[in-house]
Amino acid sequence: MPNLDATLARLKTLHPLLIDLSLNRIVGLLSKLGDPQLHLPPVVHIAGTNGKGSTAAFLKAMAEAAGKRVHVYTSPHLVRFNERISIPGSDGVSRPVSDQYLALLLARVERANASAAMTFFEITTAAAFLGFSETPADLVILETGLGGNFDATNVIARPALTILTPISMDHADKLGATMSEIATTKAGILKHDTPAIISEQAADVHDVIRSRARAVRAPMTVWGEDFHAFEQSGRLVFQSDNEMLDLPLPALPGPHQIVNAATAIAAATALRSLGITDTAIARGLTAVYWPARMQRITTGPLVAQLPAGSELWLDGGHNPAGGEMLAATVGVLEERSSKPLYLIVGMMGQKDVQGFLSHFVGQVRAMKTVVIPGAHERPFDADGLASIARSLGFNATPALNVAQAISEISQLHQSESARILICGSLYLAGHVLALTEGTSAQSN
């Protein structure tokens, strides 16, 4: 039996890190595997900057509440690589693929590839398609890894539905220096005559998406035009051209999750032929689980350090739009229960730190900065991150690690409860979850 950790480590070293701006490599590899991407259940393909994972999680929960078997492909992972590939078990519930099956899939893909140049993401995407093709299901929810038009997932020529979640500035070094360039890349998943659900977007992004949709004749269902949602009296009200639904609030907290939930509801209603009922939509909203998206951490060694009544929250937000959403969410928490807010922040070196942190100005009593342990790319060092934060007016100091940061915050509040938010990176979030679970996170 192949060793999964050894296989993943080897694949990261044997294959090129640079993205090939075409789909030729993945297409050739899939051909050697018998084209598993052509033998899948209906596919929902999702691209965007923020909200991809949450929208996928909502749609998965709704479909499963309707009794459907769902494959899910997302990235990056938080603690273990297996999280990226979820396959339904005998009970119909989709869970991360087992170590044994994933190791076998990767071995088969590696043999078929025969040492040809191939990125790690292309190899693992091929493994996901192979596993999905071999396990019966009713739906595949497929999230792009990065971008859209040249993303390895974009080999799906005829998805049942495409979704564009909110698009904003991120990965400018790979996707383009302007919103228009990034939107053009992500809108590359829109397909000929394939319905598209378009979430909340900036006006210039809308223009790019409309242009692409017209070029491929993709009928669009657009947030703010064809559907909308809002919170009212502790409920979620969803409105579209055809219906109005009175639903429970989503289990994922934050105003931005109203938008993500509504996008998933619009997708679910477009998939009525699969049997996703209003009752299933309602159940999915409350059953959804998606870690490190304003997740309350309630157990583990980090929580044990906190003064009584304190709260520890975790979110993987890392770009300016994510910072805006997070700041709005902690604002809502403050309105409900006032507590001094502390941030523990770690970020990757290419991220827009000022753009992310600026949304928290005036909300934060103090900030601790940390370096992300085991990061696959260069992270900001804690001193440099603290210096940038201080230039924005924050009371920011570096800490050796998250545990020390929480200890220092706790010393300030021995007799007062606090609200602590750990944020700035999904990789940092994975490290925190691993600490909570008493394990080690696999690198991305």
C-alpha positions as CSV (number, residue, x, y, z in Angstrom):
1,M,0.0,0.0,0.0
2,P,1.5,3.4,-1.0
3,N,2.3,5.7,1.9
4,L,0.1,8.9,1.4
5,D,2.4,11.4,3.2
6,A,5.4,10.1,1.2
7,T,3.5,10.2,-2.1
8,L,2.3,13.8,-1.5
9,A,5.8,14.9,-0.5
10,R,7.4,13.3,-3.6
11,L,4.8,14.8,-6.0
12,K,5.6,18.3,-4.7
13,T,9.2,17.8,-5.6
14,L,9.0,16.0,-8.9
15,H,6.6,18.3,-10.7
16,P,7.0,21.9,-11.7
17,L,5.7,24.6,-9.5
18,L,4.9,27.1,-12.3
19,I,1.4,27.1,-13.8
20,D,1.3,26.2,-17.5
21,L,-1.1,28.7,-19.2
22,S,-3.0,26.0,-21.1
23,L,-4.9,22.8,-20.4
24,N,-2.8,20.6,-22.6
25,R,-0.9,18.8,-19.8
26,I,-4.0,17.9,-17.8
27,V,-5.9,16.9,-20.9
28,G,-3.1,14.6,-22.0
29,L,-2.9,13.0,-18.5
30,L,-6.6,12.5,-18.3
31,S,-6.6,10.8,-21.7
32,K,-4.1,8.3,-20.4
33,L,-6.5,7.6,-17.5
34,G,-9.5,6.9,-19.8
35,D,-10.9,10.5,-19.6
36,P,-12.6,10.1,-16.2
37,Q,-13.8,13.7,-16.5
38,L,-16.2,12.5,-19.2
39,H,-17.8,10.0,-16.8
40,L,-19.1,12.2,-14.0
41,P,-22.5,13.1,-12.6
42,P,-23.7,16.6,-13.4
43,V,-21.0,19.1,-12.5
44,V,-21.4,22.5,-10.8
45,H,-18.2,24.5,-11.5
46,I,-17.4,27.4,-9.1
47,A,-14.9,30.2,-9.5
48,G,-14.4,33.5,-7.7
49,T,-12.1,35.3,-5.2
50,N,-14.1,35.0,-1.9
51,G,-16.9,32.7,-1.0
52,K,-16.2,29.7,-3.2
53,G,-15.8,27.2,-0.4
54,S,-18.7,28.5,1.6
55,T,-21.0,28.5,-1.4
56,A,-19.9,25.0,-2.3
57,A,-20.5,23.9,1.4
58,F,-24.0,25.4,1.3
59,L,-24.9,23.7,-2.0
60,K,-23.5,20.4,-0.8
61,A,-25.6,20.6,2.4
62,M,-28.7,21.4,0.5
63,A,-28.2,18.5,-2.0
64,E,-27.5,16.0,0.8
65,A,-30.6,17.2,2.7
66,A,-32.5,16.2,-0.4
67,G,-30.9,12.7,-0.2
68,K,-28.4,13.2,-3.0
69,R,-24.9,11.8,-3.1
70,V,-22.3,14.6,-3.7
71,H,-18.7,14.6,-4.7
72,V,-16.8,17.8,-3.7
73,Y,-13.4,19.1,-4.8
74,T,-12.0,22.2,-3.0
75,S,-8.6,23.7,-2.2
76,P,-6.5,24.5,-0.3
77,H,-6.9,22.1,2.6
78,L,-6.7,23.1,6.2
79,V,-5.3,20.2,8.2
80,R,-5.0,17.2,5.9
81,F,-4.9,17.0,2.1
82,N,-7.8,14.5,2.0
83,E,-10.2,17.4,2.8
84,R,-9.8,18.5,-0.9
85,I,-11.6,15.4,-2.2
86,S,-14.8,14.4,-0.6
87,I,-16.7,11.3,-1.7
88,P,-20.0,9.9,-0.4
89,G,-19.9,6.8,1.8
90,S,-22.4,4.0,2.2
91,D,-24.6,6.3,4.3
92,G,-24.7,8.8,1.4
93,V,-22.8,11.6,3.3
94,S,-19.7,13.0,1.5
95,R,-16.5,12.9,3.6
96,P,-12.8,13.4,2.9
97,V,-11.4,10.5,0.9
98,S,-9.6,7.9,3.0
99,D,-5.8,7.8,3.1
100,Q,-5.8,4.3,1.5
101,Y,-7.9,5.2,-1.5
102,L,-6.2,8.6,-2.0
103,A,-2.8,6.9,-2.0
104,L,-4.0,4.4,-4.6
105,L,-5.5,7.1,-6.8
106,L,-2.3,9.2,-6.7
107,A,-0.2,6.1,-7.5
108,R,-2.4,5.3,-10.5
109,V,-2.2,8.9,-11.8
110,E,1.6,9.0,-11.2
111,R,2.1,5.7,-13.2
112,A,-0.1,7.1,-16.1
113,N,1.8,10.4,-16.1
114,A,5.2,8.5,-16.4
115,S,7.3,11.4,-15.0
116,A,6.0,13.9,-17.6
117,A,6.0,17.6,-16.5
118,M,2.9,18.2,-14.5
119,T,2.0,20.5,-11.6
120,F,1.0,19.1,-8.2
121,F,-2.5,20.6,-8.7
122,E,-2.9,19.0,-12.1
123,I,-1.9,15.6,-10.6
124,T,-4.3,15.8,-7.7
125,T,-7.1,17.1,-9.8
126,A,-6.7,14.1,-12.1
127,A,-6.8,11.9,-9.0
128,A,-10.1,13.6,-7.9
129,F,-11.7,13.0,-11.3
130,L,-10.6,9.4,-11.3
131,G,-12.1,8.8,-7.8
132,F,-15.3,10.6,-8.7
133,S,-15.7,8.6,-11.9
134,E,-15.5,5.3,-9.9
135,T,-17.9,6.2,-7.1
136,P,-21.7,6.6,-7.8
137,A,-23.1,10.1,-7.1
138,D,-25.8,12.5,-8.2
139,L,-23.7,15.7,-8.3
140,V,-20.1,17.0,-8.4
141,I,-19.3,20.4,-6.9
142,L,-16.0,21.5,-8.4
143,E,-14.1,24.5,-7.1
144,T,-11.3,26.1,-9.1
145,G,-7.9,26.1,-7.5
146,L,-6.7,29.4,-8.9
147,G,-8.2,31.6,-11.6
148,G,-10.6,29.9,-14.1
149,N,-9.8,29.7,-17.8
150,F,-6.5,27.8,-17.4
151,D,-7.3,26.1,-14.1
152,A,-7.0,22.3,-14.3
153,T,-10.6,22.0,-13.3
154,N,-11.7,23.8,-16.5
155,V,-11.4,20.6,-18.6
156,I,-15.1,20.1,-17.8
157,A,-16.6,21.1,-21.1
158,R,-20.3,20.8,-20.3
159,P,-21.0,21.5,-16.7
160,A,-24.6,21.5,-15.6
161,L,-24.1,24.9,-14.0
162,T,-21.4,27.5,-13.3
163,I,-21.2,29.9,-10.4
164,L,-19.1,33.0,-10.0
165,T,-18.8,34.1,-6.4
166,P,-17.6,37.7,-5.5
167,I,-14.4,38.6,-7.5
168,S,-11.9,41.0,-6.0
169,M,-8.1,41.6,-6.0
170,D,-6.0,38.6,-5.0
171,H,-3.2,36.6,-6.5
172,A,-2.4,39.6,-8.7
173,D,1.1,38.1,-9.5
174,K,-0.6,35.1,-11.2
175,L,-4.1,36.3,-12.3
176,G,-3.5,39.9,-13.4
177,A,-2.8,43.4,-12.0
178,T,-6.3,44.8,-12.5
179,M,-9.8,43.7,-11.5
180,S,-10.7,43.4,-15.2
181,E,-7.8,41.0,-15.9
182,I,-8.7,38.9,-12.8
183,A,-12.4,38.9,-13.7
184,T,-11.6,37.8,-17.3
185,T,-9.6,34.9,-16.0
186,K,-12.3,33.7,-13.6
187,A,-15.1,34.2,-16.1
188,G,-13.3,31.7,-18.3
189,I,-15.3,28.9,-16.6
190,L,-18.5,30.2,-18.3
191,K,-19.5,27.7,-21.0
192,H,-21.5,27.7,-24.2
193,D,-25.3,27.6,-23.4
194,T,-24.6,26.7,-19.8
195,P,-26.6,28.5,-17.1
196,A,-24.5,30.7,-14.8
197,I,-25.3,32.0,-11.3
198,I,-23.5,35.3,-10.7
199,S,-23.1,36.5,-7.1
200,E,-22.6,40.0,-5.9
201,Q,-20.0,41.8,-8.0
202,A,-18.4,45.2,-8.5
203,A,-19.7,47.1,-11.6
204,D,-16.5,46.7,-13.6
205,V,-16.4,43.0,-12.9
206,H,-20.1,42.7,-14.0
207,D,-19.1,44.3,-17.3
208,V,-16.4,41.6,-17.9
209,I,-18.7,38.8,-16.9
210,R,-21.5,40.0,-19.2
211,S,-19.1,40.2,-22.1
212,R,-18.0,36.7,-21.6
213,A,-21.5,35.4,-21.1
214,R,-22.7,37.0,-24.3
215,A,-19.7,35.5,-26.2
216,V,-20.6,32.0,-25.1
217,R,-24.4,32.6,-24.9
218,A,-24.5,31.6,-21.2
219,P,-27.8,32.5,-19.6
220,M,-27.1,34.4,-16.4
221,T,-29.0,34.6,-13.1
222,V,-27.6,37.7,-11.4
223,W,-27.5,38.9,-7.7
224,G,-29.4,42.1,-7.4
225,E,-31.3,41.6,-10.6
226,D,-32.7,38.1,-10.7
227,F,-32.3,37.1,-7.1
228,H,-31.6,38.8,-3.7
229,A,-31.6,37.9,0.0
230,F,-31.7,39.7,3.3
231,E,-32.0,39.0,7.0
232,Q,-35.4,39.9,8.5
233,S,-36.7,39.2,12.0
234,G,-34.1,36.5,12.5
235,R,-34.8,34.8,9.2
236,L,-33.3,34.7,5.7
237,V,-35.6,35.9,3.0
238,F,-34.7,34.8,-0.5
239,Q,-36.4,36.5,-3.5
240,S,-36.1,35.7,-7.2
241,D,-38.2,36.4,-10.3
242,N,-40.1,33.2,-9.6
243,E,-40.4,32.8,-5.9
244,M,-39.9,34.1,-2.3
245,L,-38.6,31.7,0.3
246,D,-38.7,32.3,4.1
247,L,-35.8,30.4,5.4
248,P,-33.7,30.0,8.6
249,L,-30.5,32.0,8.9
250,P,-27.4,30.1,7.7
251,A,-25.3,28.4,10.3
252,L,-22.2,30.2,9.0
253,P,-22.1,33.6,10.7
254,G,-21.5,37.0,9.0
255,P,-23.4,39.3,6.7
256,H,-21.3,38.0,3.7
257,Q,-22.7,34.5,4.3
258,I,-26.1,35.8,3.4
259,V,-24.7,36.5,-0.1
260,N,-23.0,33.1,-0.3
261,A,-26.1,31.3,1.0
262,A,-28.3,33.1,-1.5
263,T,-25.9,32.2,-4.3
264,A,-26.2,28.6,-3.3
265,I,-30.0,28.8,-3.1
266,A,-30.1,30.3,-6.6
267,A,-28.0,27.3,-7.8
268,A,-30.2,24.8,-5.9
269,T,-33.3,26.3,-7.5
270,A,-31.6,26.0,-10.9
271,L,-31.0,22.3,-10.1
272,R,-34.6,21.5,-9.3
273,S,-34.5,18.6,-11.7
274,L,-32.2,16.9,-9.2
275,G,-35.0,17.1,-6.6
276,I,-33.6,19.8,-4.3
277,T,-36.8,21.0,-2.6
278,D,-37.4,24.1,-0.5
279,T,-37.3,21.9,2.6
280,A,-33.9,20.6,1.6
281,I,-32.7,24.1,1.1
282,A,-33.8,25.1,4.6
283,R,-32.2,22.1,6.1
284,G,-29.0,22.7,4.3
285,L,-28.7,26.2,5.6
286,T,-28.6,25.0,9.1
287,A,-26.7,21.8,8.6
288,V,-23.8,23.4,6.6
289,Y,-20.3,23.0,8.0
290,W,-17.3,24.8,6.6
291,P,-14.3,25.2,9.0
292,A,-12.2,28.4,9.5
293,R,-15.0,30.7,8.2
294,M,-15.7,32.7,11.4
295,Q,-15.5,29.4,13.3
296,R,-15.9,29.6,17.1
297,I,-13.1,27.5,18.7
298,T,-14.5,26.2,22.0
299,T,-12.1,23.4,22.9
300,G,-8.4,22.6,22.9
301,P,-5.2,24.1,24.5
302,L,-5.6,27.6,23.0
303,V,-9.1,28.0,24.6
304,A,-7.7,26.7,27.9
305,Q,-5.5,29.7,28.1
306,L,-8.3,32.2,27.9
307,P,-9.9,34.2,30.8
308,A,-13.5,33.0,31.7
309,G,-16.1,34.3,29.2
310,S,-13.6,35.0,26.4
311,E,-14.2,34.0,22.8
312,L,-11.8,32.6,20.3
313,W,-12.7,32.9,16.6
314,L,-10.9,31.6,13.5
315,D,-11.1,32.8,9.9
316,G,-9.0,32.2,6.8
317,G,-9.7,35.6,5.2
318,H,-6.6,37.1,3.7
319,N,-7.4,39.7,1.0
320,P,-8.9,43.2,1.2
321,A,-12.5,42.0,0.4
322,G,-12.1,39.3,3.1
323,G,-10.9,41.8,5.6
324,E,-14.0,44.0,4.9
325,M,-16.3,41.0,5.4
326,L,-14.5,40.0,8.6
327,A,-14.6,43.5,10.1
328,A,-18.4,43.7,9.4
329,T,-18.9,40.3,11.1
330,V,-17.0,41.2,14.2
331,G,-19.0,44.5,14.2
332,V,-22.2,42.4,14.4
333,L,-20.7,40.4,17.3
334,E,-19.8,43.6,19.1
335,E,-23.4,44.8,18.8
336,R,-24.7,41.6,20.3
337,S,-22.2,41.3,23.1
338,S,-19.5,44.0,23.7
339,K,-16.0,42.7,24.3
340,P,-12.6,44.1,23.6
341,L,-11.3,42.8,20.3
342,Y,-7.8,41.4,19.7
343,L,-6.4,40.2,16.4
344,I,-3.8,37.5,15.9
345,V,-2.6,37.9,12.3
346,G,-0.3,35.9,10.1
347,M,-0.1,36.5,6.3
348,M,1.7,35.2,3.3
349,G,4.3,37.5,1.9
350,Q,2.6,38.5,-1.3
351,K,-0.7,39.6,0.3
352,D,-2.0,43.2,0.6
353,V,-1.6,43.6,4.3
354,Q,-2.7,47.2,4.4
355,G,-5.8,46.4,2.3
356,F,-6.7,43.6,4.6
357,L,-6.1,45.3,8.0
358,S,-7.4,48.8,7.1
359,H,-11.0,47.6,7.6
360,F,-10.3,46.9,11.3
361,V,-9.1,50.4,12.1
362,G,-11.0,51.6,15.2
363,Q,-12.2,48.1,16.2
364,V,-9.1,46.5,17.7
365,R,-7.6,47.1,21.1
366,A,-4.4,45.4,20.2
367,M,-2.9,43.0,17.6
368,K,-0.4,40.2,17.8
369,T,1.5,39.2,14.7
370,V,2.9,35.7,14.0
371,V,4.8,33.9,11.2
372,I,2.8,31.1,9.6
373,P,4.5,27.8,10.5
374,G,5.4,25.5,7.6
375,A,4.1,27.9,4.9
376,H,4.7,26.6,1.4
377,E,5.6,30.1,0.2
378,R,7.4,32.9,1.9
379,P,5.2,34.3,4.7
380,F,5.6,37.7,6.4
381,D,7.8,37.6,9.4
382,A,6.1,38.7,12.6
383,D,8.2,41.9,13.0
384,G,7.5,43.1,9.5
385,L,3.8,42.4,9.8
386,A,3.7,44.3,13.1
387,S,5.5,47.3,11.5
388,I,3.0,47.5,8.7
389,A,0.1,47.3,11.2
390,R,1.6,50.0,13.4
391,S,1.8,52.3,10.3
392,L,-2.0,52.0,10.1
393,G,-2.4,53.0,13.7
394,F,-2.7,49.6,15.4
395,N,-1.1,48.7,18.7
396,A,0.7,45.8,17.2
397,T,3.5,43.6,18.6
398,P,5.1,40.4,17.3
399,A,4.7,37.0,19.1
400,L,6.7,33.8,18.6
401,N,3.6,31.8,17.8
402,V,-0.2,31.7,18.3
403,A,0.0,30.1,21.7
404,Q,2.3,32.9,23.0
405,A,0.1,35.5,21.4
406,I,-3.0,34.2,23.3
407,S,-1.0,33.9,26.5
408,E,0.1,37.6,26.3
409,I,-3.5,38.7,25.5
410,S,-4.8,36.6,28.4
411,Q,-2.3,38.3,30.8
412,L,-3.9,41.6,29.9
413,H,-7.3,40.3,30.7
414,Q,-7.0,38.2,33.7
415,S,-10.3,39.6,35.1
416,E,-12.0,40.7,31.8
417,S,-13.3,38.6,29.0
418,A,-12.0,39.3,25.5
419,R,-12.8,38.4,21.9
420,I,-9.9,37.1,19.9
421,L,-9.9,36.6,16.2
422,I,-7.1,34.7,14.5
423,C,-7.0,35.6,10.8
424,G,-5.0,36.5,7.7
425,S,-4.4,33.1,6.1
426,L,-6.0,29.7,5.5
427,Y,-2.6,28.2,6.1
428,L,-2.5,29.8,9.6
429,A,-6.1,28.6,10.1
430,G,-5.1,25.1,9.3
431,H,-2.2,25.3,11.8
432,V,-4.7,26.5,14.5
433,L,-7.1,23.7,13.8
434,A,-4.3,21.2,14.0
435,L,-3.3,22.6,17.4
436,T,-6.9,22.3,18.5
437,E,-7.1,18.7,17.3
438,G,-3.7,17.7,18.7
439,T,-2.2,16.8,15.4
440,S,0.0,18.3,12.7
441,A,-1.2,20.0,9.6
442,Q,0.0,18.7,6.2
443,S,1.6,21.5,4.1
444,N,-0.1,22.8,1.0
